[in-house]
Amino acid sequence: MKLPKSLTEVDVLGKSYQILPTTTEDKELGACEPNKCLIEYRPEQHIQQLRDSLWHEVLHACYSEMGIGEEIPEELEETIVLRMATSTLYVQRYNPELMKFLQRKDR
């Protein structure tokens, strides 16, 4: 599945990451390349898996921009991001009132 045409980039702590379908043949569902401000995804994923994969890569971008990836082993980052992506995506999707409150523009 392709993403909506309007979803071509994401702001990660002030940096604009481009979101593109991957053209590689590897088995990864997505990839984040912080040095290129690029997130790639495999478009043939089911929509539910695609949401999880995209959010997973956004979290990798956040880790990179915060410098966390430099402080912990890559395997540990992957374990943390894998678990946090699924759980935080679930909380976002099934708690719309919380998301409305968090996204309000008032101070």
Buried (B, 14 or more C-beta within 10 A) or exposed (E): BEBEEEEEBBEBEEEEBEBBEBEEEEEEBBBBBBEEBBBBBBEEBEEEBBBBBBBBBBBBBBBBBEEBBEEEEEEEBEEBBEEBBEEEBEEBEEEEEEEEEEEEEEE
